[in-house]
Amino acid sequence: MPTAENDEDAFRAFVVARTPALSRTAYLLTGDAHLAEDLVQTALFKAARAWHRIDGDPEPYVRRILYTQNVSWWRARRVRETPLTGYDAPAPVGDADLRLTLERALARLTVRQRTVLVLRYFEDLTEVQVAHVLGIGPGTVKSIARQALGRLRNVAPELAGLVGDGGAR
């Protein structure tokens, strides 16, 4: 029979193992290292309160909290804050110029567009899965993704190899 001590140990192990990956996703969602840290802490706090009720792999549950909390914060603060790009950001992986270009381009998307692209292409979720996570229809996911990719093509043509033509004529 599971005990509170076992639950606490399992939660601690999850936090240690998965915080770096959750932090990367949160940074992609927010574009701000401090907001990303707050987002991860909020998601983990909410998960800790429900830990005893989570069956199986807790990762999808925690990630859903991450995504929905980000959208909730965005809705609560309609006045968009300008993130300090590059300030206290996670260590670069791969080509630094490409990372900075992508970071700046993502910062020019709406929160909704950015969230859909992160879920769809970084988290590799299907359109149906993204729709389920965000509580919107799959057609809306397709539309938002198409608009976001189009906007990326306009604001950062140097990312054309990553963005692709997306059915553009």
N, C-alpha and C positions, 0 to 999 in steps of 0.2 A: 504494500500500500504506500502511495507517495506521501511524503511528509513535507512540512513547510521547509525543513532544512534541505531536502532534496530539490524542491522547487527553487530555492534560493541559489543552490549550487548550479543547477541547470541554467538559471537565468544569468548568473555571473559568467558562466562558460560561453553562453550565447553572446553576451555583450562583448567579451574579450575577442571572440572569434569574428564577429560580424560587424562591429562598429566601423572599421576602416571602409568596408564596402558600402555600408549605409551612409557613411559620411561623404563618399564620392558621389553617390546618387543625390544626396541632399544638396551638395554643392552645385551639381548640374541643374537641379530644380530651382535653386534660389539665386545662383550667381554671386553669392556673398558667403564668405567663410564663416562669419559670425552667425548669420541667419541659419546656415546649414548646421552649425553646431547646436543651435537652439532647437532646430527641427528634429535632429537625431535624439537629443535629450528628451524632448516632449514625446516623441514616438516610443522611446524606451520606457519612459515613466508610465505612459498609458498601457504599454504591454506588460510591465511589471505588475500593475494592478490587476490585470486579467490573466496573468501567467498560469494560474491553476486551472483555468478553463480552456486553455489552448491545447487542442489535440493534434498530435503529429508535429510536423515541421513548423516552427513558429515564424520562419522568415516571411512567408507570404502575408501573414497577419501583421507583422511589424511594418513591412513595406507598404501595405495598404494604409496603415495609420500615417506613415510618412507622406504619401501622396495626398490623402484627404486633408491632413493638417496643413500642408502647403497651400492647397486650394482655399481652405478656410481662412488662413492668414491673409491671402491675397484678397479675398472678398471683404474681410474686415478692414483692410486699409486700402481703400480705393485710390488714394493718392500714392502713386508708385514712388518708392524711394529709389534713388540712383545708387547702385552698388559701386563700391570702390573696387574696380577690376584689378586683379593682381595682388591686392592687399591680403596678406596672411592666407594666401590660397594654398591648396594642397600642392605637394611637390609635383613638378611637371613629369609627365610620362611621355617618352618619345620626343618628337619634334616640337621644340618650344615655340617656334614661330606658328606652326599649325595650331597648337593648343591655344595660343593667345588670340589668333584669328577666330577660331571657333568660339572661344569664350566671349569675345566682343560681339560676334554675330548672334549668339544665343541671347546675350543681354538685350538685344534690340527686338526680340520677340515678346509677345504678351506672355504672361504667366501660363495661361492656358495652352498656348502654342508650344511653349518650352516644355511643359509637363507632358503633353502628348508625344513630342519628339523623344524626350528622355525615356518615357515608358516604352514607346514603340521601337526605337532603334538602339538605345543603350541597354535597357532592361530586356529587350528582345521579346516583348509581349505581342500577341496577335492583336488585331483591331478589336476583336470581340472581348479579349481580356482587358484591354485598355478601357473600352466602353464600360465594362463591368466595374473596374476599379474606380473610375471617375463618375459613374452613375449617369452616363449619357449614352446615346445610341451609336452603333457602329458607323452609321453614315456620317454622324457628326465627327467622329474620330477621323474618318477619311477626309472630310472637308477641312478640318483644322490642320491635319498633317499636310495636306496639299497646299493650303495657304501658307503654313509655316515654312515648308520647303521652298516655295516660290519667293517668300520674303528673304530667306537665306541666300537664294541665288542672286537677288537684287543687292543685298547689303554686303555680300562677301562673294563676288564672282570667283575669287581664288579658291573657293571650296567646291567648285563645280565637280571635281572628281569624287568628292565624298557625297555630295547631294544628289548627283545624277540628274537625268533629265525629267524624271517623274512623270513621263508622258507629255512633256512640253512639246509644242509644235515648233 
